[in-house]
Amino acid sequence: MARMVLNETSYFGAGCRSELAGELARRGMKKAFVVSDKDLVKFGVAKKVTDVLDGAGVAYALFDDVKANPTIANVQAGLAAFRAFAPDVIIAVGGGSVIDTAKAVAVIAANPEFADVKSLEGTADTKNRCFPLVAFATTSGTAAEVTINYVITDEEAGRKLVCVDPNDIPMIAFNDAEMLASMPKGLTAATGMDALTHAIEAYITPGATPISDMMTWNSIKFIADNLEKAVKDGSDAAAREGMAYGSYVAGMAFSNVGLGIVHSMAHPLGARYDIAHGVANALLLPFVMEYNKPAAREKFGDIARAMGVDVKGMSEEEAADAAIEAVRRLSKAIGIPQRLSEIGIKEGQLGQLAEDAFIDPCTGGNPRKTSVAEILEIYKKAL
């Protein structure tokens, strides 16, 4: 049996944010709680959405106390501000960190028994659909606007809480290329590689289905065709649009079929050392692909084709190696660090990271069964 959970409505294209006014009016929503972060407010990205609210006469309160790896404290502060304002709808304007925070607030608002946040980890038995949530993606990577996943950092424990809940999915998602154009090169690169990791891991997970394969293969192609262009020229609207589709389609898939140990290994890097999630995924992806090759060799050849490699005349092994090399080549071309040592990780830290990664919920979706010792070896190769 296969299950697909998707959001109600999605918009794509430059300027599509203007449709927000009509969507809120149709639902009789006149008071919005806007969640963003300080940089997006400072650089005027959040204003692109609040201007629409102003034009529609929708009152709003802005909450921007969200970290790059959002914490339980961020969620609880957001929840307090939400309750004080008593809105009709929550509107998230940001990347994965902002949307994840908004999801947690929206879930707890409708299911107050989970106010400790920690109890949301895994597949929490929430009874009610989250408070009405609209998500504006400002990056093309996490696909949080279309997934049933969100991640919150437990700072006390030094670990990330991976939450999977069909009740958290936003009712409306917006991917407006004019808002995506504000991303700096480094963020475009990191979030784009995050999207590629989603697509590749969802393509090779044992839970993959013919529907998810259709999504993930095309996502890989969208990203391979557009990411380097989007990094090199932020004003390239076609490349931004292609990345928006690639990220979104990968999200549709992995939200339903799962991920693997690239994410398991990236999560503790973010939780313990505040490494950006997209950078961690991008750095680890080719090393984990090498590890997973024996369990996914045939699909690796498909990945090579999606990334534009001519595999005619290659053996299955050669095509699989070509896929890994294509990922590594793209990563280098857009300036992603290639070694953990480049981002400050020391060998003495790897043992704890491996233990954390092994118990991460994403580990069960890996195509090759693994162990703490084997994950440790991957970390060592990536050091």
VOPAGU-2260 file (C-alpha; in pm, 1 decimal, decimal comma):
REM VOPAGU-2260
SITE   aa  ch    i         X         Y         Z
SITE  MET   A    0       0,0       0,0       0,0
SITE  ALA   A    1     119,1     353,0     -79,2
SITE  ARG   A    2      -7,7     682,0      62,9
SITE  MET   A    3      35,0    1031,5     -79,4
SITE  VAL   A    4     -35,3    1338,9     137,9
SITE  LEU   A    5     -21,0    1674,8     -42,2
SITE  ASN   A    6    -127,0    2028,2      38,8
SITE  GLU   A    7    -450,0    2181,8     -91,4
SITE  THR   A    8    -325,2    2461,6    -317,8
SITE  SER   A    9       9,6    2577,3    -457,0
SITE  TYR   A   10     111,7    2879,4    -662,0
SITE  PHE   A   11     420,3    2923,5    -879,0
SITE  GLY   A   12     558,7    3211,0   -1083,5
SITE  ALA   A   13     688,8    3564,0   -1041,8
SITE  GLY   A   14     437,7    3779,4    -855,5
SITE  CYS   A   15     208,3    3492,2    -756,8
SITE  ARG   A   16     201,1    3628,0    -400,8
SITE  SER   A   17     -75,0    3863,4    -517,1
SITE  GLU   A   18    -312,1    3564,6    -505,6
SITE  LEU   A   19    -283,4    3560,0    -126,4
SITE  ALA   A   20    -544,5    3834,4     -86,8
SITE  GLY   A   21    -810,5    3636,1    -271,3
SITE  GLU   A   22    -728,3    3313,0     -91,5
SITE  LEU   A   23    -768,0    3479,6     249,5
SITE  ALA   A   24   -1086,6    3660,4     145,7
SITE  ARG   A   25   -1246,6    3336,2      27,2
SITE  ARG   A   26   -1183,4    3188,6     369,5
SITE  GLY   A   27   -1298,9    3497,7     559,5
SITE  MET   A   28    -954,2    3547,8     715,4
SITE  LYS   A   29    -884,7    3905,3     829,6
SITE  LYS   A   30    -608,2    3871,6    1089,0
SITE  ALA   A   31    -270,1    3709,9    1015,9
SITE  PHE   A   32      23,2    3602,4    1232,8
SITE  VAL   A   33     331,4    3638,6    1010,0
SITE  VAL   A   34     637,5    3427,6    1095,8
SITE  SER   A   35     970,6    3522,1     936,2
SITE  ASP   A   36    1329,4    3589,4    1043,1
SITE  LYS   A   37    1525,7    3905,9    1109,4
SITE  ASP   A   38    1727,8    3894,8     786,0
SITE  LEU   A   39    1420,7    3851,1     568,6
SITE  VAL   A   40    1260,0    4144,5     747,0
SITE  LYS   A   41    1577,2    4356,0     720,5
SITE  PHE   A   42    1617,2    4298,7     346,6
SITE  GLY   A   43    1253,2    4359,2     262,9
SITE  VAL   A   44    1156,5    4006,0     162,8
SITE  ALA   A   45     885,3    3970,4     427,5
SITE  LYS   A   46     752,1    4310,4     319,6
SITE  LYS   A   47     661,5    4165,4     -21,5
SITE  VAL   A   48     397,8    3960,8     163,5
SITE  THR   A   49     294,0    4216,0     425,5
SITE  ASP   A   50     238,1    4467,8     143,0
SITE  VAL   A   51     -23,5    4229,8       2,4
SITE  LEU   A   52    -183,5    4208,7     345,5
SITE  ASP   A   53    -184,1    4588,2     374,1
SITE  GLY   A   54    -346,9    4619,7      33,5
SITE  ALA   A   55    -617,2    4371,8     130,5
SITE  GLY   A   56    -685,8    4535,2     465,2
SITE  VAL   A   57    -570,4    4228,2     658,7
SITE  ALA   A   58    -433,0    4308,6    1005,4
SITE  TYR   A   59    -113,7    4128,3    1101,7
SITE  ALA   A   60     147,3    4079,7    1372,3
SITE  LEU   A   61     506,7    3994,5    1278,2
SITE  PHE   A   62     714,3    3738,7    1469,4
SITE  ASP   A   63    1077,4    3714,3    1354,5
SITE  ASP   A   64    1260,5    3546,0    1644,5
SITE  VAL   A   65    1364,6    3236,3    1447,4
SITE  LYS   A   66    1716,9    3089,5    1438,1
SITE  ALA   A   67    1875,5    2914,3    1138,8
SITE  ASN   A   68    1832,3    2585,7    1326,8
SITE  PRO   A   69    1505,5    2670,6    1510,4
SITE  THR   A   70    1480,0    2571,2    1874,1
SITE  ILE   A   71    1212,8    2470,5    2122,4
SITE  ALA   A   72    1248,3    2820,1    2271,9
SITE  ASN   A   73    1177,4    2977,1    1929,9
SITE  VAL   A   74     860,3    2771,0    1898,9
SITE  GLN   A   75     739,0    2851,6    2249,1
SITE  ALA   A   76     805,8    3223,4    2201,1
SITE  GLY   A   77     617,9    3211,3    1872,6
SITE  LEU   A   78     327,9    3029,6    2035,4
SITE  ALA   A   79     301,3    3294,3    2308,3
SITE  ALA   A   80     299,2    3574,7    2050,1
SITE  PHE   A   81      42,7    3386,4    1840,9
SITE  ARG   A   82    -192,2    3345,5    2137,3
SITE  ALA   A   83    -155,4    3711,0    2235,1
SITE  PHE   A   84    -256,6    3824,2    1885,0
SITE  ALA   A   85    -536,3    3564,9    1827,9
SITE  PRO   A   86    -521,1    3554,5    1444,8
SITE  ASP   A   87    -729,3    3371,3    1182,0
SITE  VAL   A   88    -427,1    3235,8     993,8
SITE  ILE   A   89     -50,9    3184,1    1027,6
SITE  ILE   A   90     162,4    3297,1     732,9
SITE  ALA   A   91     522,9    3173,1     717,3
SITE  VAL   A   92     764,9    3372,3     500,7
SITE  GLY   A   93    1103,3    3206,3     486,3
SITE  GLY   A   94    1307,5    2895,6     430,0
SITE  GLY   A   95    1282,7    2567,7     616,7
SITE  SER   A   96    1369,7    2715,5     954,9
SITE  VAL   A   97    1086,3    2967,7     944,1
SITE  ILE   A   98     830,1    2730,0     797,6
SITE  ASP   A   99     926,0    2455,3    1044,1
SITE  THR   A  100     878,8    2697,4    1333,4
SITE  ALA   A  101     541,6    2803,9    1197,5
SITE  LYS   A  102     439,0    2439,4    1155,3
SITE  ALA   A  103     521,2    2361,1    1518,0
SITE  VAL   A  104     325,8    2666,3    1637,4
SITE  ALA   A  105      31,0    2573,7    1414,1
SITE  VAL   A  106      27,7    2211,5    1531,1
SITE  ILE   A  107      42,2    2303,5    1900,5
SITE  ALA   A  108    -223,1    2574,1    1853,7
SITE  ALA   A  109    -463,2    2301,2    1743,0
SITE  ASN   A  110    -323,0    2032,1    1974,8
SITE  PRO   A  111    -223,4    2211,5    2298,3
SITE  GLU   A  112    -132,6    1888,7    2476,3
SITE  PHE   A  113     194,3    1895,4    2274,9
SITE  ALA   A  114     304,5    2236,4    2410,1
SITE  ASP   A  115     633,4    2091,1    2543,7
SITE  VAL   A  116     738,3    2052,6    2175,1
SITE  LYS   A  117     952,5    1746,4    2258,8
SITE  SER   A  118     646,8    1519,3    2243,7
SITE  LEU   A  119     603,9    1609,3    1874,3
SITE  GLU   A  120     915,5    1408,0    1782,0
SITE  GLY   A  121     862,7    1119,2    1543,7
SITE  THR   A  122     505,6    1046,9    1441,1
SITE  ALA   A  123     312,7    1221,9    1717,3
SITE  ASP   A  124     -50,3    1120,8    1756,6
SITE  THR   A  125    -199,0    1464,2    1700,5
SITE  LYS   A  126    -575,9    1452,6    1664,0
SITE  ASN   A  127    -644,9    1783,9    1490,0
SITE  ARG   A  128    -532,2    1944,7    1165,3
SITE  CYS   A  129    -295,0    2230,7    1240,3
SITE  PHE   A  130    -416,0    2589,9    1268,3
SITE  PRO   A  131    -463,1    2733,0     914,1
SITE  LEU   A  132    -114,9    2779,8     770,0
SITE  VAL   A  133       9,4    2948,6     452,0
SITE  ALA   A  134     376,2    2907,6     352,1
SITE  PHE   A  135     586,3    3134,3     129,4
SITE  ALA   A  136     914,2    2966,6      35,3
SITE  THR   A  137    1209,5    3205,8      10,9
SITE  THR   A  138    1458,6    2928,9     -70,3
SITE  SER   A  139    1448,9    2639,9    -314,4
SITE  GLY   A  140    1564,2    2353,5     -99,4
SITE  THR   A  141    1372,0    2238,8     204,9
SITE  ALA   A  142    1029,8    2210,3      35,6
SITE  ALA   A  143     883,0    2265,0     383,2
SITE  GLU   A  144     589,2    2435,7     214,8
SITE  VAL   A  145     465,4    2100,7      80,5
SITE  THR   A  146     592,9    1837,4     325,5
SITE  ILE   A  147     454,2    1672,1     636,2
SITE  ASN   A  148     795,0    1704,8     804,1
SITE  TYR   A  149     954,6    1964,2    1028,3
SITE  VAL   A  150    1267,0    1972,5    1244,1
SITE  ILE   A  151    1318,7    2156,6    1574,0
SITE  THR   A  152    1642,8    2163,4    1775,6
SITE  ASP   A  153    1642,6    2052,9    2139,1
SITE  GLU   A  154    1932,6    2266,8    2259,7
SITE  GLU   A  155    1949,7    2103,1    2603,4
SITE  ALA   A  156    1993,9    1757,2    2454,1
SITE  GLY   A  157    2205,1    1876,0    2158,3
SITE  ARG   A  158    1988,3    1696,4    1904,7
SITE  LYS   A  159    1724,4    1761,4    1643,8
SITE  LEU   A  160    1363,4    1652,4    1683,1
SITE  VAL   A  161    1247,2    1516,0    1348,0
SITE  CYS   A  162     868,3    1542,6    1337,6
SITE  VAL   A  163     647,7    1370,9    1078,8
SITE  ASP   A  164     279,4    1460,9    1090,2
SITE  PRO   A  165      19,6    1481,1     807,8
SITE  ASN   A  166    -161,5    1736,1    1023,7
SITE  ASP   A  167     117,4    1992,5     979,8
SITE  ILE   A  168      97,3    2044,1     604,3
SITE  PRO   A  169      29,6    2404,2     493,7
SITE  MET   A  170    -305,4    2457,4     323,3
SITE  ILE   A  171    -151,0    2695,9      65,9
SITE  ALA   A  172     207,2    2711,7     -65,0
SITE  PHE   A  173     365,4    2992,9    -266,9
SITE  ASN   A  174     685,3    2976,1    -471,9
SITE  ASP   A  175     724,4    3330,2    -605,4
SITE  ALA   A  176    1039,4    3370,2    -817,1
SITE  GLU   A  177    1059,3    3740,5    -722,7
SITE  MET   A  178    1102,9    3640,4    -358,8
SITE  LEU   A  179    1350,0    3363,5    -440,7
SITE  ALA   A  180    1572,9    3612,6    -624,6
SITE  SER   A  181    1679,5    3765,4    -292,1
SITE  MET   A  182    1883,9    3457,1    -196,9
SITE  PRO   A  183    2261,9    3515,0    -185,7
SITE  LYS   A  184    2482,9    3274,9    -381,6
SITE  GLY   A  185    2587,0    3065,6     -81,1
SITE  LEU   A  186    2229,8    3010,8      31,2
SITE  THR   A  187    2116,1    2932,6    -322,7
SITE  ALA   A  188    2390,4    2670,3    -346,2
SITE  ALA   A  189    2326,6    2510,2      -6,7
SITE  THR   A  190    1949,1    2496,0     -34,5
SITE  GLY   A  191    1969,1    2374,0    -392,9
SITE  MET   A  192    2192,3    2084,3    -288,0
SITE  ASP   A  193    1951,0    2014,7      -2,6
SITE  ALA   A  194    1678,3    1974,1    -265,8
SITE  LEU   A  195    1901,5    1743,3    -469,9
SITE  THR   A  196    1966,4    1534,7    -158,6
SITE  HIS   A  197    1591,5    1506,2     -99,7
SITE  ALA   A  198    1537,9    1390,8    -455,7
SITE  ILE   A  199    1820,8    1135,8    -460,7
SITE  GLU   A  200    1744,4     989,0    -118,0
SITE  ALA   A  201    1372,5     961,5    -196,5
SITE  TYR   A  202    1454,2     800,7    -532,5
SITE  ILE   A  203    1659,0     519,5    -379,4
SITE  THR   A  204    1471,6     458,5     -52,8
SITE  PRO   A  205    1299,9     118,4     -21,8
SITE  GLY   A  206     971,7     304,0      29,9
SITE  ALA   A  207     983,6     459,2    -318,6
SITE  THR   A  208     682,2     408,0    -546,3
SITE  PRO   A  209     626,7     457,2    -922,0
SITE  ILE   A  210     461,1     792,7    -841,5
SITE  SER   A  211     747,4     912,5    -620,7
SITE  ASP   A  212    1004,9     790,0    -875,7
SITE  MET   A  213     836,4    1002,6   -1141,9
SITE  MET   A  214     862,3    1302,0    -910,4
SITE  THR   A  215    1217,5    1250,5    -789,5
SITE  TRP   A  216    1374,7    1172,9   -1128,3
SITE  ASN   A  217    1226,3    1489,9   -1272,4
SITE  SER   A  218    1332,4    1683,8    -964,0
SITE  ILE   A  219    1693,2    1570,6   -1013,7
SITE  LYS   A  220    1673,5    1689,0   -1376,2
SITE  PHE   A  221    1524,1    2027,5   -1280,3
SITE  ILE   A  222    1803,3    2080,9   -1029,0
SITE  ALA   A  223    2084,3    1959,4   -1254,4
SITE  ASP   A  224    1962,4    2189,2   -1532,6
SITE  ASN   A  225    1914,5    2499,1   -1318,3
SITE  LEU   A  226    2114,4    2508,6    -994,3
SITE  GLU   A  227    2449,9    2627,9   -1127,7
SITE  LYS   A  228    2274,1    2895,4   -1335,6
SITE  ALA   A  229    2074,0    3013,6   -1032,0
SITE  VAL   A  230    2389,7    3038,4    -820,6
SITE  LYS   A  231    2588,3    3227,9   -1081,8
SITE  ASP   A  232    2309,8    3470,2   -1176,7
SITE  GLY   A  233    2046,4    3536,7    -911,5
SITE  SER   A  234    1844,9    3740,8   -1161,3
SITE  ASP   A  235    1798,6    3441,0   -1393,6
SITE  ALA   A  236    1421,4    3404,5   -1346,8
SITE  ALA   A  237    1399,3    3085,6   -1551,3
SITE  ALA   A  238    1666,0    2916,1   -1338,7
SITE  ARG   A  239    1495,0    3032,4   -1016,6
SITE  GLU   A  240    1165,5    2897,9   -1145,7
SITE  GLY   A  241    1325,3    2566,2   -1237,8
SITE  MET   A  242    1474,7    2535,3    -890,7
SITE  ALA   A  243    1139,0    2615,5    -730,5
SITE  TYR   A  244     979,2    2330,0    -922,0
SITE  GLY   A  245    1268,8    2095,1    -852,1
SITE  SER   A  246    1259,0    2160,2    -479,3
SITE  TYR   A  247     880,2    2139,6    -456,5
SITE  VAL   A  248     851,0    1814,9    -652,5
SITE  ALA   A  249    1123,9    1652,8    -439,5
SITE  GLY   A  250     928,3    1759,7    -132,1
SITE  MET   A  251     610,3    1598,6    -261,5
SITE  ALA   A  252     801,6    1274,8    -290,4
SITE  PHE   A  253    1021,5    1254,3      18,3
SITE  SER   A  254     739,6    1373,3     242,2
SITE  ASN   A  255     561,7    1051,5     152,1
SITE  VAL   A  256     837,1     793,5     100,4
SITE  GLY   A  257    1114,0     907,3     335,2
SITE  LEU   A  258    1485,6     985,6     324,7
SITE  GLY   A  259    1810,5     814,9     424,7
SITE  ILE   A  260    2134,6     853,7     615,3
SITE  VAL   A  261    2256,1    1170,2     442,8
SITE  HIS   A  262    1988,3    1340,8     648,6
SITE  SER   A  263    2058,5    1124,1     952,1
SITE  MET   A  264    2420,4    1234,9     942,8
SITE  ALA   A  265    2341,9    1599,9     865,0
SITE  HIS   A  266    2096,2    1645,5    1151,2
SITE  PRO   A  267    2348,4    1609,5    1438,7
SITE  LEU   A  268    2590,8    1842,5    1259,9
SITE  GLY   A  269    2322,0    2108,7    1276,3
SITE  ALA   A  270    2207,3    2027,5    1628,0
SITE  ARG   A  271    2551,5    2009,7    1791,5
SITE  TYR   A  272    2757,3    2251,9    1581,9
SITE  ASP   A  273    2496,0    2474,3    1413,9
SITE  ILE   A  274    2614,7    2373,6    1066,2
SITE  ALA   A  275    2368,2    2487,6     799,0
SITE  HIS   A  276    2152,1    2191,7     701,9
SITE  GLY   A  277    2195,3    2237,0     327,6
SITE  VAL   A  278    2575,4    2255,8     357,1
SITE  ALA   A  279    2585,2    1940,9     571,3
SITE  ASN   A  280    2368,4    1748,4     324,9
SITE  ALA   A  281    2561,9    1869,0      22,5
SITE  LEU   A  282    2899,3    1778,3     171,6
SITE  LEU   A  283    2790,3    1431,7     281,8
SITE  LEU   A  284    2581,7    1334,3     -22,9
SITE  PRO   A  285    2856,9    1192,9    -251,0
SITE  PHE   A  286    3018,4    1000,4      37,0
SITE  VAL   A  287    2686,9     839,5     130,3
SITE  MET   A  288    2612,2     765,8    -235,4
SITE  GLU   A  289    2939,9     572,0    -253,9
SITE  TYR   A  290    2834,3     376,6      54,8
SITE  ASN   A  291    2484,4     308,8     -83,6
SITE  LYS   A  292    2597,1     215,3    -434,8
SITE  PRO   A  293    2580,3    -164,5    -380,5
SITE  ALA   A  294    2213,0    -134,0    -279,2
SITE  ALA   A  295    2103,6     111,6    -550,0
SITE  ARG   A  296    2337,3      60,9    -845,8
SITE  GLU   A  297    2067,4      45,0   -1114,5
SITE  LYS   A  298    1892,6     359,8    -993,2
SITE  PHE   A  299    2225,3     541,8    -978,7
SITE  GLY   A  300    2243,7     498,4   -1356,8
SITE  ASP   A  301    1903,3     669,3   -1382,0
SITE  ILE   A  302    2036,9     952,3   -1162,9
SITE  ALA   A  303    2333,0     993,9   -1399,7
SITE  ARG   A  304    2094,6    1028,4   -1694,4
SITE  ALA   A  305    1881,9    1283,3   -1508,5
SITE  MET   A  306    2198,5    1484,4   -1442,2
SITE  GLY   A  307    2280,2    1497,6   -1810,9
SITE  VAL   A  308    2542,7    1223,4   -1827,1
SITE  ASP   A  309    2558,9    1022,9   -2150,9
SITE  VAL   A  310    2577,2     668,8   -2014,7
SITE  LYS   A  311    2560,6     495,5   -2353,7
SITE  GLY   A  312    2820,8     220,1   -2362,5
SITE  MET   A  313    2881,0     233,9   -1986,1
SITE  SER   A  314    2845,0     -67,9   -1762,2
SITE  GLU   A  315    2601,2     -44,7   -1470,5
SITE  GLU   A  316    2897,0      11,6   -1237,8
SITE  GLU   A  317    3043,0     286,8   -1457,2
SITE  ALA   A  318    2706,0     462,3   -1482,9
SITE  ALA   A  319    2664,7     450,5   -1104,6
SITE  ASP   A  320    3010,9     600,0   -1056,9
SITE  ALA   A  321    2924,4     867,1   -1313,4
SITE  ALA   A  322    2620,7     967,5   -1104,2
SITE  ILE   A  323    2835,6    1014,4    -794,4
SITE  GLU   A  324    3091,6    1213,6    -991,2
SITE  ALA   A  325    2817,5    1433,7   -1142,3
SITE  VAL   A  326    2692,9    1518,0    -792,5
SITE  ARG   A  327    3044,6    1594,5    -673,1
SITE  ARG   A  328    3118,2    1805,9    -980,7
SITE  LEU   A  329    2801,8    2014,8    -933,1
SITE  SER   A  330    2878,0    2060,5    -564,0
SITE  LYS   A  331    3230,1    2186,7    -638,6
SITE  ALA   A  332    3108,2    2415,5    -917,6
SITE  ILE   A  333    2879,0    2605,2    -681,7
SITE  GLY   A  334    3130,6    2639,9    -398,6
SITE  ILE   A  335    3013,6    2379,6    -146,5
SITE  PRO   A  336    3282,2    2272,4     108,1
SITE  GLN   A  337    3404,7    1923,0      25,3
SITE  ARG   A  338    3534,9    1808,9     366,7
SITE  LEU   A  339    3403,0    1821,5     722,4
SITE  SER   A  340    3737,6    1962,0     836,2
SITE  GLU   A  341    3668,1    2268,3     618,6
SITE  ILE   A  342    3365,9    2352,1     834,3
SITE  GLY   A  343    3543,8    2303,2    1166,3
SITE  ILE   A  344    3461,8    1940,1    1251,7
SITE  LYS   A  345    3733,8    1744,1    1436,6
SITE  GLU   A  346    3793,1    1369,1    1435,5
SITE  GLY   A  347    3722,9    1343,0    1808,6
SITE  GLN   A  348    3366,7    1462,7    1748,9
SITE  LEU   A  349    3277,7    1192,5    1497,9
SITE  GLY   A  350    3192,8     914,8    1745,5
SITE  GLN   A  351    2908,0    1108,3    1906,5
SITE  LEU   A  352    2785,8    1223,8    1566,6
SITE  ALA   A  353    2769,5     863,0    1445,8
SITE  GLU   A  354    2570,5     755,1    1749,3
SITE  ASP   A  355    2326,2    1042,6    1700,9
SITE  ALA   A  356    2291,5     969,5    1330,3
SITE  PHE   A  357    2219,3     600,0    1379,5
SITE  ILE   A  358    1912,0     668,2    1596,9
SITE  ASP   A  359    1779,9     943,4    1367,4
SITE  PRO   A  360    1436,7     858,5    1218,2
SITE  CYS   A  361    1572,0     893,4     864,0
SITE  THR   A  362    1810,7     599,4     908,9
SITE  GLY   A  363    1531,6     347,2     855,2
SITE  GLY   A  364    1474,9     479,1     502,5
SITE  ASN   A  365    1828,0     410,7     381,6
SITE  PRO   A  366    1851,9     148,5     103,1
SITE  ARG   A  367    2147,7     -21,1     274,6
SITE  LYS   A  368    2118,8    -137,0     633,4
SITE  THR   A  369    2380,8      33,4     841,5
SITE  SER   A  370    2539,4      53,0    1187,4
SITE  VAL   A  371    2707,1     307,5    1411,5
SITE  ALA   A  372    3047,2     174,6    1302,7
SITE  GLU   A  373    2968,6     207,5     931,8
SITE  ILE   A  374    2827,4     558,7     972,8
SITE  LEU   A  375    3142,9     651,0    1162,3
SITE  GLU   A  376    3353,3     528,9     868,8
SITE  ILE   A  377    3154,4     751,7     630,4
SITE  TYR   A  378    3213,7    1051,7     856,6
SITE  LYS   A  379    3586,8     967,4     863,1
SITE  LYS   A  380    3601,2     951,2     483,1
SITE  ALA   A  381    3426,8    1289,2     466,5
SITE  LEU   A  382    3660,3    1447,3     725,3
